């Protein structure tokens, strides 16, 4: 799998941890932006994420995927692997 995956997180966010666990379990390398307390970085993330400010926010090949529930829903439907290919 060679997709470019980016994830915006807070270090102690349980949803962030859960999303990263899924990616790691699938052997996916990703770039993590830990934005704890950095409102400027959060604003930049929100611009990319169509205004969403919750964490995590996940992007695959610059396509906004959404958060933890969204990536797990894609996995459950069998739609995540094609995005990661």
HTML snippet that shows the backbone in 3Dmol.js (N, CA, C, O; Angstrom):
<script src="https://3Dmol.org/build/3Dmol-min.js"></script>
<div id="view" style="width:600px;height:400px;position:relative"></div>
<script>
const pdb = `
ATOM      1  N   UNK A   1       0.850  -1.178   0.000  1.00  0.00           N
ATOM      2  CA  UNK A   1       0.000   0.000   0.000  1.00  0.00           C
ATOM      3  C   UNK A   1       0.892   1.237   0.000  1.00  0.00           C
ATOM      4  O   UNK A   1       1.796   1.366   0.825  1.00  0.00           O
ATOM      5  N   UNK A   2       0.630   2.123  -0.918  1.00  0.00           N
ATOM      6  CA  UNK A   2       1.548   3.235  -1.087  1.00  0.00           C
ATOM      7  C   UNK A   2       0.880   4.603  -1.054  1.00  0.00           C
ATOM      8  O   UNK A   2       1.481   5.585  -1.489  1.00  0.00           O
ATOM      9  N   UNK A   3      -0.316   4.688  -0.562  1.00  0.00           N
ATOM     10  CA  UNK A   3      -1.011   5.971  -0.488  1.00  0.00           C
ATOM     11  C   UNK A   3      -0.315   6.882   0.520  1.00  0.00           C
ATOM     12  O   UNK A   3       0.327   6.416   1.462  1.00  0.00           O
ATOM     13  N   UNK A   4      -0.455   8.175   0.306  1.00  0.00           N
ATOM     14  CA  UNK A   4       0.072   9.154   1.257  1.00  0.00           C
ATOM     15  C   UNK A   4      -1.027   9.453   2.272  1.00  0.00           C
ATOM     16  O   UNK A   4      -2.072  10.007   1.928  1.00  0.00           O
ATOM     17  N   UNK A   5      -0.779   9.081   3.516  1.00  0.00           N
ATOM     18  CA  UNK A   5      -1.770   9.223   4.576  1.00  0.00           C
ATOM     19  C   UNK A   5      -1.269  10.255   5.583  1.00  0.00           C
ATOM     20  O   UNK A   5      -0.128  10.193   6.039  1.00  0.00           O
ATOM     21  N   UNK A   6      -2.137  11.198   5.917  1.00  0.00           N
ATOM     22  CA  UNK A   6      -1.839  12.223   6.908  1.00  0.00           C
ATOM     23  C   UNK A   6      -2.939  12.194   7.962  1.00  0.00           C
ATOM     24  O   UNK A   6      -4.114  12.011   7.646  1.00  0.00           O
ATOM     25  N   UNK A   7      -2.541  12.376   9.215  1.00  0.00           N
ATOM     26  CA  UNK A   7      -3.522  12.384  10.304  1.00  0.00           C
ATOM     27  C   UNK A   7      -3.155  13.482  11.300  1.00  0.00           C
ATOM     28  O   UNK A   7      -2.021  13.563  11.773  1.00  0.00           O
ATOM     29  N   UNK A   8      -4.133  14.317  11.603  1.00  0.00           N
ATOM     30  CA  UNK A   8      -3.986  15.370  12.610  1.00  0.00           C
ATOM     31  C   UNK A   8      -4.481  14.811  13.934  1.00  0.00           C
ATOM     32  O   UNK A   8      -5.577  14.255  14.003  1.00  0.00           O
ATOM     33  N   UNK A   9      -3.683  14.953  14.983  1.00  0.00           N
ATOM     34  CA  UNK A   9      -4.011  14.329  16.266  1.00  0.00           C
ATOM     35  C   UNK A   9      -3.690  15.234  17.443  1.00  0.00           C
ATOM     36  O   UNK A   9      -3.008  16.251  17.317  1.00  0.00           O
ATOM     37  N   UNK A  10      -4.212  14.821  18.593  1.00  0.00           N
ATOM     38  CA  UNK A  10      -3.740  15.245  19.910  1.00  0.00           C
ATOM     39  C   UNK A  10      -3.171  13.994  20.548  1.00  0.00           C
ATOM     40  O   UNK A  10      -3.703  12.902  20.347  1.00  0.00           O
ATOM     41  N   UNK A  11      -2.117  14.130  21.300  1.00  0.00           N
ATOM     42  CA  UNK A  11      -1.412  12.968  21.849  1.00  0.00           C
ATOM     43  C   UNK A  11      -2.294  12.049  22.687  1.00  0.00           C
ATOM     44  O   UNK A  11      -2.201  10.830  22.543  1.00  0.00           O
ATOM     45  N   UNK A  12      -3.133  12.580  23.542  1.00  0.00           N
ATOM     46  CA  UNK A  12      -3.909  11.756  24.468  1.00  0.00           C
ATOM     47  C   UNK A  12      -5.359  11.533  24.017  1.00  0.00           C
ATOM     48  O   UNK A  12      -6.178  11.051  24.799  1.00  0.00           O
ATOM     49  N   UNK A  13      -5.674  11.867  22.801  1.00  0.00           N
ATOM     50  CA  UNK A  13      -7.034  11.719  22.271  1.00  0.00           C
ATOM     51  C   UNK A  13      -7.311  10.237  21.985  1.00  0.00           C
ATOM     52  O   UNK A  13      -6.626   9.635  21.158  1.00  0.00           O
ATOM     53  N   UNK A  14      -8.304   9.640  22.657  1.00  0.00           N
ATOM     54  CA  UNK A  14      -8.574   8.214  22.443  1.00  0.00           C
ATOM     55  C   UNK A  14      -9.019   7.889  21.011  1.00  0.00           C
ATOM     56  O   UNK A  14      -8.723   6.808  20.500  1.00  0.00           O
ATOM     57  N   UNK A  15      -9.718   8.806  20.375  1.00  0.00           N
ATOM     58  CA  UNK A  15     -10.140   8.575  18.999  1.00  0.00           C
ATOM     59  C   UNK A  15      -8.944   8.616  18.048  1.00  0.00           C
ATOM     60  O   UNK A  15      -8.887   7.863  17.076  1.00  0.00           O
ATOM     61  N   UNK A  16      -7.998   9.496  18.338  1.00  0.00           N
ATOM     62  CA  UNK A  16      -6.768   9.580  17.542  1.00  0.00           C
ATOM     63  C   UNK A  16      -5.977   8.288  17.676  1.00  0.00           C
ATOM     64  O   UNK A  16      -5.485   7.743  16.688  1.00  0.00           O
ATOM     65  N   UNK A  17      -5.861   7.810  18.893  1.00  0.00           N
ATOM     66  CA  UNK A  17      -5.124   6.573  19.164  1.00  0.00           C
ATOM     67  C   UNK A  17      -5.781   5.411  18.433  1.00  0.00           C
ATOM     68  O   UNK A  17      -5.092   4.581  17.840  1.00  0.00           O
ATOM     69  N   UNK A  18      -7.103   5.345  18.470  1.00  0.00           N
ATOM     70  CA  UNK A  18      -7.841   4.259  17.820  1.00  0.00           C
ATOM     71  C   UNK A  18      -7.657   4.299  16.301  1.00  0.00           C
ATOM     72  O   UNK A  18      -7.479   3.255  15.673  1.00  0.00           O
ATOM     73  N   UNK A  19      -7.698   5.480  15.713  1.00  0.00           N
ATOM     74  CA  UNK A  19      -7.509   5.602  14.262  1.00  0.00           C
ATOM     75  C   UNK A  19      -6.095   5.190  13.870  1.00  0.00           C
ATOM     76  O   UNK A  19      -5.900   4.499  12.869  1.00  0.00           O
ATOM     77  N   UNK A  20      -5.108   5.613  14.658  1.00  0.00           N
ATOM     78  CA  UNK A  20      -3.721   5.247  14.364  1.00  0.00           C
ATOM     79  C   UNK A  20      -3.517   3.740  14.521  1.00  0.00           C
ATOM     80  O   UNK A  20      -2.756   3.139  13.763  1.00  0.00           O
ATOM     81  N   UNK A  21      -4.178   3.134  15.484  1.00  0.00           N
ATOM     82  CA  UNK A  21      -4.065   1.686  15.672  1.00  0.00           C
ATOM     83  C   UNK A  21      -4.562   0.937  14.442  1.00  0.00           C
ATOM     84  O   UNK A  21      -3.952  -0.049  14.028  1.00  0.00           O
ATOM     85  N   UNK A  22      -5.661   1.395  13.859  1.00  0.00           N
ATOM     86  CA  UNK A  22      -6.181   0.758  12.648  1.00  0.00           C
ATOM     87  C   UNK A  22      -5.158   0.857  11.516  1.00  0.00           C
ATOM     88  O   UNK A  22      -4.881  -0.128  10.831  1.00  0.00           O
ATOM     89  N   UNK A  23      -4.604   2.049  11.329  1.00  0.00           N
ATOM     90  CA  UNK A  23      -3.631   2.235  10.255  1.00  0.00           C
ATOM     91  C   UNK A  23      -2.392   1.369  10.484  1.00  0.00           C
ATOM     92  O   UNK A  23      -1.879   0.752   9.550  1.00  0.00           O
ATOM     93  N   UNK A  24      -1.917   1.327  11.723  1.00  0.00           N
ATOM     94  CA  UNK A  24      -0.740   0.518  12.040  1.00  0.00           C
ATOM     95  C   UNK A  24      -1.024  -0.966  11.833  1.00  0.00           C
ATOM     96  O   UNK A  24      -0.169  -1.695  11.330  1.00  0.00           O
ATOM     97  N   UNK A  25      -2.218  -1.420  12.216  1.00  0.00           N
ATOM     98  CA  UNK A  25      -2.588  -2.825  12.052  1.00  0.00           C
ATOM     99  C   UNK A  25      -2.614  -3.221  10.576  1.00  0.00           C
ATOM    100  O   UNK A  25      -2.375  -4.379  10.231  1.00  0.00           O
ATOM    101  N   UNK A  26      -2.907  -2.250   9.712  1.00  0.00           N
ATOM    102  CA  UNK A  26      -2.928  -2.505   8.278  1.00  0.00           C
ATOM    103  C   UNK A  26      -1.553  -2.305   7.651  1.00  0.00           C
ATOM    104  O   UNK A  26      -1.391  -2.489   6.445  1.00  0.00           O
ATOM    105  N   UNK A  27      -0.557  -1.929   8.463  1.00  0.00           N
ATOM    106  CA  UNK A  27       0.796  -1.724   7.954  1.00  0.00           C
ATOM    107  C   UNK A  27       0.960  -0.450   7.151  1.00  0.00           C
ATOM    108  O   UNK A  27       1.841  -0.353   6.297  1.00  0.00           O
ATOM    109  N   UNK A  28       0.112   0.526   7.428  1.00  0.00           N
ATOM    110  CA  UNK A  28       0.128   1.784   6.682  1.00  0.00           C
ATOM    111  C   UNK A  28       1.079   2.778   7.355  1.00  0.00           C
ATOM    112  O   UNK A  28       0.985   3.026   8.558  1.00  0.00           O
ATOM    113  N   UNK A  29       1.981   3.333   6.575  1.00  0.00           N
ATOM    114  CA  UNK A  29       2.827   4.422   7.072  1.00  0.00           C
ATOM    115  C   UNK A  29       2.033   5.711   6.914  1.00  0.00           C
ATOM    116  O   UNK A  29       1.330   5.903   5.922  1.00  0.00           O
ATOM    117  N   UNK A  30       2.153   6.589   7.898  1.00  0.00           N
ATOM    118  CA  UNK A  30       1.413   7.846   7.838  1.00  0.00           C
ATOM    119  C   UNK A  30       2.229   8.968   8.450  1.00  0.00           C
ATOM    120  O   UNK A  30       3.136   8.744   9.252  1.00  0.00           O
ATOM    121  N   UNK A  31       1.882  10.175   8.050  1.00  0.00           N
ATOM    122  CA  UNK A  31       2.473  11.372   8.626  1.00  0.00           C
ATOM    123  C   UNK A  31       1.505  11.885   9.673  1.00  0.00           C
ATOM    124  O   UNK A  31       0.333  12.129   9.385  1.00  0.00           O
ATOM    125  N   UNK A  32       2.001  12.046  10.887  1.00  0.00           N
ATOM    126  CA  UNK A  32       1.157  12.523  11.982  1.00  0.00           C
ATOM    127  C   UNK A  32       1.513  13.966  12.310  1.00  0.00           C
ATOM    128  O   UNK A  32       2.683  14.317  12.460  1.00  0.00           O
ATOM    129  N   UNK A  33       0.495  14.779  12.415  1.00  0.00           N
ATOM    130  CA  UNK A  33       0.644  16.167  12.850  1.00  0.00           C
ATOM    131  C   UNK A  33      -0.004  16.273  14.224  1.00  0.00           C
ATOM    132  O   UNK A  33      -1.226  16.363  14.337  1.00  0.00           O
ATOM    133  N   UNK A  34       0.818  16.263  15.258  1.00  0.00           N
ATOM    134  CA  UNK A  34       0.317  16.399  16.620  1.00  0.00           C
ATOM    135  C   UNK A  34       0.150  17.885  16.895  1.00  0.00           C
ATOM    136  O   UNK A  34       1.135  18.617  17.002  1.00  0.00           O
ATOM    137  N   UNK A  35      -1.092  18.329  17.009  1.00  0.00           N
ATOM    138  CA  UNK A  35      -1.361  19.772  17.089  1.00  0.00           C
ATOM    139  C   UNK A  35      -1.866  20.199  18.468  1.00  0.00           C
ATOM    140  O   UNK A  35      -2.597  21.183  18.585  1.00  0.00           O
ATOM    141  N   UNK A  36      -1.483  19.470  19.499  1.00  0.00           N
ATOM    142  CA  UNK A  36      -1.909  19.788  20.869  1.00  0.00           C
ATOM    143  C   UNK A  36      -1.760  21.276  21.169  1.00  0.00           C
ATOM    144  O   UNK A  36      -0.648  21.805  21.181  1.00  0.00           O
ATOM    145  N   UNK A  37      -2.873  21.941  21.409  1.00  0.00           N
ATOM    146  CA  UNK A  37      -2.846  23.328  21.850  1.00  0.00           C
ATOM    147  C   UNK A  37      -2.425  24.335  20.804  1.00  0.00           C
ATOM    148  O   UNK A  37      -2.343  25.522  21.121  1.00  0.00           O
ATOM    149  N   UNK A  38      -2.156  23.937  19.588  1.00  0.00           N
ATOM    150  CA  UNK A  38      -1.697  24.849  18.536  1.00  0.00           C
ATOM    151  C   UNK A  38      -2.910  25.269  17.701  1.00  0.00           C
ATOM    152  O   UNK A  38      -3.288  24.587  16.749  1.00  0.00           O
ATOM    153  N   UNK A  39      -3.507  26.389  18.069  1.00  0.00           N
ATOM    154  CA  UNK A  39      -4.731  26.842  17.402  1.00  0.00           C
ATOM    155  C   UNK A  39      -4.498  27.225  15.943  1.00  0.00           C
ATOM    156  O   UNK A  39      -5.397  27.072  15.117  1.00  0.00           O
ATOM    157  N   UNK A  40      -3.308  27.718  15.615  1.00  0.00           N
ATOM    158  CA  UNK A  40      -3.007  28.051  14.219  1.00  0.00           C
ATOM    159  C   UNK A  40      -3.005  26.776  13.373  1.00  0.00           C
ATOM    160  O   UNK A  40      -3.569  26.751  12.279  1.00  0.00           O
ATOM    161  N   UNK A  41      -2.374  25.729  13.879  1.00  0.00           N
ATOM    162  CA  UNK A  41      -2.339  24.452  13.163  1.00  0.00           C
ATOM    163  C   UNK A  41      -3.745  23.857  13.066  1.00  0.00           C
ATOM    164  O   UNK A  41      -4.105  23.269  12.046  1.00  0.00           O
ATOM    165  N   UNK A  42      -4.528  24.007  14.115  1.00  0.00           N
ATOM    166  CA  UNK A  42      -5.898  23.490  14.090  1.00  0.00           C
ATOM    167  C   UNK A  42      -6.728  24.236  13.051  1.00  0.00           C
ATOM    168  O   UNK A  42      -7.573  23.644  12.378  1.00  0.00           O
ATOM    169  N   UNK A  43      -6.485  25.530  12.925  1.00  0.00           N
ATOM    170  CA  UNK A  43      -7.178  26.316  11.909  1.00  0.00           C
ATOM    171  C   UNK A  43      -6.816  25.868  10.504  1.00  0.00           C
ATOM    172  O   UNK A  43      -7.682  25.787   9.633  1.00  0.00           O
ATOM    173  N   UNK A  44      -5.539  25.577  10.279  1.00  0.00           N
ATOM    174  CA  UNK A  44      -5.095  25.076   8.975  1.00  0.00           C
ATOM    175  C   UNK A  44      -5.735  23.719   8.681  1.00  0.00           C
ATOM    176  O   UNK A  44      -6.167  23.455   7.559  1.00  0.00           O
ATOM    177  N   UNK A  45      -5.789  22.863   9.707  1.00  0.00           N
ATOM    178  CA  UNK A  45      -6.423  21.558   9.550  1.00  0.00           C
ATOM    179  C   UNK A  45      -7.891  21.745   9.178  1.00  0.00           C
ATOM    180  O   UNK A  45      -8.389  21.076   8.273  1.00  0.00           O
ATOM    181  N   UNK A  46      -8.587  22.649   9.867  1.00  0.00           N
ATOM    182  CA  UNK A  46     -10.012  22.879   9.615  1.00  0.00           C
ATOM    183  C   UNK A  46     -10.245  23.358   8.184  1.00  0.00           C
ATOM    184  O   UNK A  46     -11.247  23.001   7.565  1.00  0.00           O
ATOM    185  N   UNK A  47      -9.332  24.158   7.663  1.00  0.00           N
ATOM    186  CA  UNK A  47      -9.461  24.605   6.273  1.00  0.00           C
ATOM    187  C   UNK A  47      -9.409  23.416   5.327  1.00  0.00           C
ATOM    188  O   UNK A  47     -10.191  23.337   4.380  1.00  0.00           O
ATOM    189  N   UNK A  48      -8.491  22.495   5.580  1.00  0.00           N
ATOM    190  CA  UNK A  48      -8.366  21.300   4.736  1.00  0.00           C
ATOM    191  C   UNK A  48      -9.551  20.362   4.934  1.00  0.00           C
ATOM    192  O   UNK A  48      -9.941  19.646   4.011  1.00  0.00           O
ATOM    193  N   UNK A  49     -10.126  20.367   6.141  1.00  0.00           N
ATOM    194  CA  UNK A  49     -11.165  19.399   6.518  1.00  0.00           C
ATOM    195  C   UNK A  49     -12.572  19.973   6.387  1.00  0.00           C
ATOM    196  O   UNK A  49     -13.480  19.561   7.109  1.00  0.00           O
ATOM    197  N   UNK A  50     -12.755  20.911   5.481  1.00  0.00           N
ATOM    198  CA  UNK A  50     -14.084  21.483   5.229  1.00  0.00           C
ATOM    199  C   UNK A  50     -14.731  22.038   6.492  1.00  0.00           C
ATOM    200  O   UNK A  50     -15.940  21.914   6.685  1.00  0.00           O
ATOM    201  N   UNK A  51     -13.919  22.652   7.350  1.00  0.00           N
ATOM    202  CA  UNK A  51     -14.423  23.294   8.558  1.00  0.00           C
ATOM    203  C   UNK A  51     -14.467  22.410   9.795  1.00  0.00           C
ATOM    204  O   UNK A  51     -14.725  22.901  10.894  1.00  0.00           O
ATOM    205  N   UNK A  52     -14.221  21.119   9.635  1.00  0.00           N
ATOM    206  CA  UNK A  52     -14.255  20.224  10.802  1.00  0.00           C
ATOM    207  C   UNK A  52     -13.045  20.496  11.690  1.00  0.00           C
ATOM    208  O   UNK A  52     -11.911  20.570  11.216  1.00  0.00           O
ATOM    209  N   UNK A  53     -13.311  20.644  12.988  1.00  0.00           N
ATOM    210  CA  UNK A  53     -12.253  20.957  13.948  1.00  0.00           C
ATOM    211  C   UNK A  53     -12.032  19.826  14.957  1.00  0.00           C
ATOM    212  O   UNK A  53     -11.138  19.914  15.799  1.00  0.00           O
ATOM    213  N   UNK A  54     -12.832  18.781  14.877  1.00  0.00           N
ATOM    214  CA  UNK A  54     -12.661  17.650  15.785  1.00  0.00           C
ATOM    215  C   UNK A  54     -11.432  16.843  15.358  1.00  0.00           C
ATOM    216  O   UNK A  54     -10.964  16.939  14.224  1.00  0.00           O
ATOM    217  N   UNK A  55     -10.935  16.060  16.286  1.00  0.00           N
ATOM    218  CA  UNK A  55      -9.750  15.253  16.018  1.00  0.00           C
ATOM    219  C   UNK A  55     -10.064  13.787  16.225  1.00  0.00           C
ATOM    220  O   UNK A  55     -10.885  13.449  17.078  1.00  0.00           O
ATOM    221  N   UNK A  56      -9.435  12.917  15.469  1.00  0.00           N
ATOM    222  CA  UNK A  56      -8.471  13.207  14.413  1.00  0.00           C
ATOM    223  C   UNK A  56      -9.167  13.631  13.121  1.00  0.00           C
ATOM    224  O   UNK A  56     -10.378  13.475  12.967  1.00  0.00           O
ATOM    225  N   UNK A  57      -8.383  14.165  12.209  1.00  0.00           N
ATOM    226  CA  UNK A  57      -8.820  14.387  10.834  1.00  0.00           C
ATOM    227  C   UNK A  57      -7.808  13.663   9.957  1.00  0.00           C
ATOM    228  O   UNK A  57      -6.598  13.822  10.121  1.00  0.00           O
ATOM    229  N   UNK A  58      -8.316  12.871   9.033  1.00  0.00           N
ATOM    230  CA  UNK A  58      -7.481  11.973   8.245  1.00  0.00           C
ATOM    231  C   UNK A  58      -7.617  12.308   6.760  1.00  0.00           C
ATOM    232  O   UNK A  58      -8.709  12.581   6.261  1.00  0.00           O
ATOM    233  N   UNK A  59      -6.484  12.278   6.079  1.00  0.00           N
ATOM    234  CA  UNK A  59      -6.429  12.544   4.645  1.00  0.00           C
ATOM    235  C   UNK A  59      -5.666  11.410   3.972  1.00  0.00           C
ATOM    236  O   UNK A  59      -4.621  10.980   4.459  1.00  0.00           O
ATOM    237  N   UNK A  60      -6.190  10.935   2.860  1.00  0.00           N
ATOM    238  CA  UNK A  60      -5.498   9.930   2.050  1.00  0.00           C
ATOM    239  C   UNK A  60      -5.335  10.527   0.658  1.00  0.00           C
ATOM    240  O   UNK A  60      -6.312  10.834  -0.025  1.00  0.00           O
ATOM    241  N   UNK A  61      -4.071  10.683   0.254  1.00  0.00           N
ATOM    242  CA  UNK A  61      -3.751  11.315  -1.037  1.00  0.00           C
ATOM    243  C   UNK A  61      -4.488  12.646  -1.191  1.00  0.00           C
ATOM    244  O   UNK A  61      -5.086  12.925  -2.230  1.00  0.00           O
ATOM    245  N   UNK A  62      -4.434  13.452  -0.143  1.00  0.00           N
ATOM    246  CA  UNK A  62      -5.049  14.789  -0.087  1.00  0.00           C
ATOM    247  C   UNK A  62      -6.575  14.772  -0.100  1.00  0.00           C
ATOM    248  O   UNK A  62      -7.197  15.834  -0.132  1.00  0.00           O
ATOM    249  N   UNK A  63      -7.188  13.598  -0.077  1.00  0.00           N
ATOM    250  CA  UNK A  63      -8.651  13.495   0.012  1.00  0.00           C
ATOM    251  C   UNK A  63      -9.037  13.423   1.487  1.00  0.00           C
ATOM    252  O   UNK A  63      -8.516  12.589   2.228  1.00  0.00           O
ATOM    253  N   UNK A  64      -9.943  14.289   1.908  1.00  0.00           N
ATOM    254  CA  UNK A  64     -10.385  14.298   3.295  1.00  0.00           C
ATOM    255  C   UNK A  64     -11.263  13.080   3.542  1.00  0.00           C
ATOM    256  O   UNK A  64     -12.291  12.899   2.891  1.00  0.00           O
ATOM    257  N   UNK A  65     -10.842  12.244   4.493  1.00  0.00           N
ATOM    258  CA  UNK A  65     -11.571  11.026   4.839  1.00  0.00           C
ATOM    259  C   UNK A  65     -12.523  11.277   6.001  1.00  0.00           C
ATOM    260  O   UNK A  65     -13.618  10.718   6.049  1.00  0.00           O
ATOM    261  N   UNK A  66     -12.099  12.120   6.934  1.00  0.00           N
ATOM    262  CA  UNK A  66     -12.898  12.399   8.117  1.00  0.00           C
ATOM    263  C   UNK A  66     -12.155  11.990   9.364  1.00  0.00           C
ATOM    264  O   UNK A  66     -10.928  12.075   9.425  1.00  0.00           O
ATOM    265  N   UNK A  67     -12.901  11.543  10.366  1.00  0.00           N
ATOM    266  CA  UNK A  67     -12.319  11.204  11.654  1.00  0.00           C
ATOM    267  C   UNK A  67     -12.246   9.708  11.896  1.00  0.00           C
ATOM    268  O   UNK A  67     -12.282   8.905  10.963  1.00  0.00           O
ATOM    269  N   UNK A  68     -12.144   9.356  13.153  1.00  0.00           N
ATOM    270  CA  UNK A  68     -11.990   7.965  13.572  1.00  0.00           C
ATOM    271  C   UNK A  68     -13.177   7.112  13.128  1.00  0.00           C
ATOM    272  O   UNK A  68     -12.986   6.051  12.535  1.00  0.00           O
ATOM    273  N   UNK A  69     -14.386   7.557  13.406  1.00  0.00           N
ATOM    274  CA  UNK A  69     -15.572   6.781  13.018  1.00  0.00           C
ATOM    275  C   UNK A  69     -15.644   6.603  11.505  1.00  0.00           C
ATOM    276  O   UNK A  69     -16.063   5.554  11.014  1.00  0.00           O
ATOM    277  N   UNK A  70     -15.235   7.634  10.770  1.00  0.00           N
ATOM    278  CA  UNK A  70     -15.291   7.581   9.311  1.00  0.00           C
ATOM    279  C   UNK A  70     -14.322   6.541   8.748  1.00  0.00           C
ATOM    280  O   UNK A  70     -14.683   5.773   7.856  1.00  0.00           O
ATOM    281  N   UNK A  71     -13.097   6.515   9.267  1.00  0.00           N
ATOM    282  CA  UNK A  71     -12.118   5.564   8.739  1.00  0.00           C
ATOM    283  C   UNK A  71     -12.498   4.127   9.116  1.00  0.00           C
ATOM    284  O   UNK A  71     -12.284   3.198   8.338  1.00  0.00           O
ATOM    285  N   UNK A  72     -13.060   3.955  10.309  1.00  0.00           N
ATOM    286  CA  UNK A  72     -13.514   2.614  10.707  1.00  0.00           C
ATOM    287  C   UNK A  72     -14.725   2.174   9.877  1.00  0.00           C
ATOM    288  O   UNK A  72     -14.858   0.990   9.568  1.00  0.00           O
ATOM    289  N   UNK A  73     -15.599   3.101   9.516  1.00  0.00           N
ATOM    290  CA  UNK A  73     -16.742   2.768   8.667  1.00  0.00           C
ATOM    291  C   UNK A  73     -16.269   2.342   7.279  1.00  0.00           C
ATOM    292  O   UNK A  73     -16.806   1.397   6.701  1.00  0.00           O
ATOM    293  N   UNK A  74     -15.258   3.044   6.740  1.00  0.00           N
ATOM    294  CA  UNK A  74     -14.705   2.652   5.447  1.00  0.00           C
ATOM    295  C   UNK A  74     -14.112   1.252   5.519  1.00  0.00           C
ATOM    296  O   UNK A  74     -14.283   0.453   4.598  1.00  0.00           O
ATOM    297  N   UNK A  75     -13.418   0.957   6.606  1.00  0.00           N
ATOM    298  CA  UNK A  75     -12.823  -0.370   6.795  1.00  0.00           C
ATOM    299  C   UNK A  75     -13.921  -1.435   6.843  1.00  0.00           C
ATOM    300  O   UNK A  75     -13.806  -2.483   6.208  1.00  0.00           O
ATOM    301  N   UNK A  76     -14.975  -1.160   7.595  1.00  0.00           N
ATOM    302  CA  UNK A  76     -16.067  -2.127   7.750  1.00  0.00           C
ATOM    303  C   UNK A  76     -16.759  -2.421   6.412  1.00  0.00           C
ATOM    304  O   UNK A  76     -17.192  -3.546   6.165  1.00  0.00           O
ATOM    305  N   UNK A  77     -16.857  -1.404   5.558  1.00  0.00           N
ATOM    306  CA  UNK A  77     -17.502  -1.558   4.250  1.00  0.00           C
ATOM    307  C   UNK A  77     -16.556  -2.128   3.194  1.00  0.00           C
ATOM    308  O   UNK A  77     -16.972  -2.386   2.064  1.00  0.00           O
ATOM    309  N   UNK A  78     -15.285  -2.326   3.554  1.00  0.00           N
ATOM    310  CA  UNK A  78     -14.305  -2.809   2.584  1.00  0.00           C
ATOM    311  C   UNK A  78     -13.836  -1.743   1.619  1.00  0.00           C
ATOM    312  O   UNK A  78     -13.310  -2.061   0.552  1.00  0.00           O
ATOM    313  N   UNK A  79     -14.019  -0.466   1.981  1.00  0.00           N
ATOM    314  CA  UNK A  79     -13.667   0.634   1.078  1.00  0.00           C
ATOM    315  C   UNK A  79     -12.342   1.296   1.431  1.00  0.00           C
ATOM    316  O   UNK A  79     -11.880   2.168   0.696  1.00  0.00           O
ATOM    317  N   UNK A  80     -11.724   0.902   2.534  1.00  0.00           N
ATOM    318  CA  UNK A  80     -10.479   1.546   2.940  1.00  0.00           C
ATOM    319  C   UNK A  80      -9.291   1.055   2.109  1.00  0.00           C
ATOM    320  O   UNK A  80      -8.490   1.864   1.641  1.00  0.00           O
ATOM    321  N   UNK A  81      -9.172  -0.243   1.925  1.00  0.00           N
ATOM    322  CA  UNK A  81      -8.024  -0.786   1.188  1.00  0.00           C
ATOM    323  C   UNK A  81      -7.867  -0.201  -0.204  1.00  0.00           C
ATOM    324  O   UNK A  81      -6.744   0.117  -0.597  1.00  0.00           O
ATOM    325  N   UNK A  82      -8.958  -0.042  -0.979  1.00  0.00           N
ATOM    326  CA  UNK A  82      -8.784   0.582  -2.299  1.00  0.00           C
ATOM    327  C   UNK A  82      -8.230   2.001  -2.210  1.00  0.00           C
ATOM    328  O   UNK A  82      -7.460   2.416  -3.076  1.00  0.00           O
ATOM    329  N   UNK A  83      -8.608   2.750  -1.176  1.00  0.00           N
ATOM    330  CA  UNK A  83      -8.074   4.111  -1.024  1.00  0.00           C
ATOM    331  C   UNK A  83      -6.584   4.091  -0.681  1.00  0.00           C
ATOM    332  O   UNK A  83      -5.836   5.001  -1.037  1.00  0.00           O
ATOM    333  N   UNK A  84      -6.179   3.045   0.008  1.00  0.00           N
ATOM    334  CA  UNK A  84      -4.786   2.940   0.452  1.00  0.00           C
ATOM    335  C   UNK A  84      -3.880   2.339  -0.616  1.00  0.00           C
ATOM    336  O   UNK A  84      -2.657   2.422  -0.503  1.00  0.00           O
ATOM    337  N   UNK A  85      -4.454   1.742  -1.636  1.00  0.00           N
ATOM    338  CA  UNK A  85      -3.657   1.048  -2.674  1.00  0.00           C
ATOM    339  C   UNK A  85      -2.898   2.038  -3.542  1.00  0.00           C
ATOM    340  O   UNK A  85      -2.182   1.634  -4.458  1.00  0.00           O
TER     341      UNK A  85
END
`;
const viewer = $3Dmol.createViewer("view");
viewer.addModel(pdb, "pdb");
viewer.setStyle({}, {cartoon: {color: "spectrum"}});
viewer.zoomTo();
viewer.render();
</script>
